[in-house]
Amino acid sequence: MPVESSSNSYCTGSQLLDYHDARLVGDLLSDAETRIAEGSIPTNPKVLAALRRASGDLESAALVGGRYKVTDLETLTGNALEYRIGLVADLAFWHLTKRRFPATKIEDVTGAQQAMDTLELLRTGERIFGVVEVMEAHNMGTVDVSQPVDRRPTTVQMARRFFGRRNHEE
């Protein structure tokens, strides 16, 4: 059974350039030692493929365990949206770097190691996006509201059966 997946990447080519220098990206795209022009980078097929792969990486980590749905990732707003865009941009930059320089270590690529670490934290649930259902699922506290506070048994009353009787008690 196929897993639900978005048909769009979670970061555009223009947004990639907000996070990574266009000159570096242009150099990574070139196979002929000629830098790709900045204006053509956002629609370059290699960029779009890297963004789709990075988006797949994000989905792979975020959808595990049913914490998120594709619609959750697509409808993020505010800071969570920008966080998602930056994460996908860093992953796409890593994929572009690996494509051009396969022997490059992940530690040597700006943002790549942090992005991979973040994916692992998302996968395990230690890091979350600001989705109400996920945030509420992490709230493990419960409050007994069956009785008013002044009528609830105190610790002494609950532990009474463990101790002997006192002289002044009935």
C-alpha positions in Angstrom: 0.0 0.0 0.0 1.6 3.3 -1.1 2.1 6.0 1.6 0.5 9.4 1.1 3.0 11.8 -0.5 2.8 15.4 -1.7 3.0 16.2 -5.4 4.9 19.4 -4.6 8.2 19.9 -2.9 8.2 21.8 0.4 10.6 24.4 -0.8 10.8 26.3 -4.1 13.9 26.9 -6.1 13.7 30.6 -5.2 13.5 29.7 -1.5 16.5 27.5 -1.9 18.4 30.6 -2.9 17.2 32.4 0.2 19.2 29.9 2.2 22.2 29.1 0.0 24.4 31.3 -2.2 23.3 31.3 -5.8 26.9 31.2 -7.0 27.5 28.0 -5.1 24.3 26.4 -6.3 25.1 27.5 -9.9 28.5 25.9 -9.6 27.0 22.7 -8.3 24.6 22.5 -11.2 27.2 22.9 -13.9 28.7 19.9 -15.5 30.6 21.9 -18.0 32.7 24.2 -15.7 30.4 27.1 -16.6 28.3 28.5 -13.7 24.5 28.3 -14.3 23.0 31.8 -14.3 21.1 32.8 -11.1 17.9 33.5 -13.0 17.6 29.9 -14.3 18.5 28.2 -11.0 14.9 28.1 -9.5 13.5 26.2 -12.5 16.6 24.0 -13.2 15.6 20.3 -13.5 18.4 19.3 -11.2 17.3 21.8 -8.5 13.7 20.6 -8.8 14.8 17.0 -8.5 17.0 17.8 -5.4 14.1 19.6 -3.8 11.7 16.7 -4.4 14.2 14.3 -3.0 14.7 16.5 0.1 11.0 16.8 0.5 10.8 13.0 0.4 13.5 12.8 3.1 11.3 15.1 5.2 8.1 13.1 4.6 10.0 9.9 5.3 11.0 11.2 8.8 7.8 13.1 9.7 5.2 10.6 8.5 6.7 7.7 10.4 4.5 6.7 13.4 1.6 8.7 12.2 2.6 11.9 13.9 2.0 14.0 10.9 0.0 13.8 7.7 1.0 15.4 4.4 -1.6 18.0 4.8 0.0 19.0 8.1 3.3 19.6 6.4 1.7 21.5 3.5 -0.4 23.8 5.7 2.3 24.9 8.2 2.4 28.7 8.8 4.6 31.2 10.4 7.9 30.1 12.0 7.1 26.4 11.5 6.7 27.0 7.7 10.0 28.8 7.5 11.7 26.1 9.6 10.3 23.5 7.1 11.6 25.5 4.1 15.0 25.9 5.6 15.3 22.2 6.4 14.3 21.2 2.9 16.7 23.8 1.4 19.6 22.4 3.5 18.8 18.9 2.4 18.5 19.8 -1.2 21.8 21.6 -1.1 23.4 18.5 0.4 21.9 16.4 -2.5 23.2 18.8 -5.1 26.7 18.7 -3.5 26.7 14.9 -3.4 25.7 14.9 -7.1 28.6 17.1 -8.1 31.2 15.8 -5.5 30.2 12.3 -4.5 33.1 11.9 -2.0 32.1 15.0 0.0 31.5 14.3 3.7 28.3 15.5 5.2 30.2 17.5 7.8 31.8 19.6 5.1 28.5 20.9 3.7 26.9 23.8 5.4 23.7 22.8 7.2 23.7 19.2 6.0 24.6 17.5 9.3 22.2 19.6 11.2 19.5 18.9 8.7 20.1 15.1 9.0 20.1 15.3 12.8 16.8 17.3 12.7 15.3 14.6 10.5 16.3 12.0 13.1 14.8 14.1 15.9 11.5 14.5 13.9 11.5 10.7 13.3 11.8 9.9 17.0 9.4 12.7 18.1 12.0 14.7 20.0 11.5 17.6 17.7 8.1 18.6 16.4 6.4 21.0 14.0 3.8 23.3 15.5 0.8 21.1 14.7 -1.9 21.2 17.4 -2.6 17.5 17.4 1.1 16.6 17.8 1.7 19.3 20.4 -1.3 18.0 22.4 -0.1 14.4 22.1 3.1 15.4 23.9 1.2 16.8 26.9 1.2 13.9 29.3 -0.1 15.7 32.4 -3.6 14.8 33.7 -5.6 16.5 36.3 -8.3 14.9 38.5 -11.3 17.1 38.2 -13.9 14.6 39.5 -13.9 16.3 42.9 -13.4 19.9 43.9 -9.9 20.6 45.2 -11.0 21.1 48.8 -12.8 17.7 48.8 -10.0 15.6 47.4 -8.3 13.2 49.8 -5.0 14.5 51.1 -1.8 12.4 51.2 -2.3 11.7 54.9 -5.8 10.4 54.2 -4.7 8.2 51.3 -1.8 6.7 53.3 -3.8 6.2 56.5 -4.1 2.5 55.9 -0.4 2.0 55.9 0.1 3.4 59.4 -1.3 2.6 62.9 -4.1 4.5 64.5 -3.4 7.7 66.4 -4.9 8.4 69.8 -6.9 11.3 68.7 -8.4 9.6 65.6 -11.6 7.6 65.7 
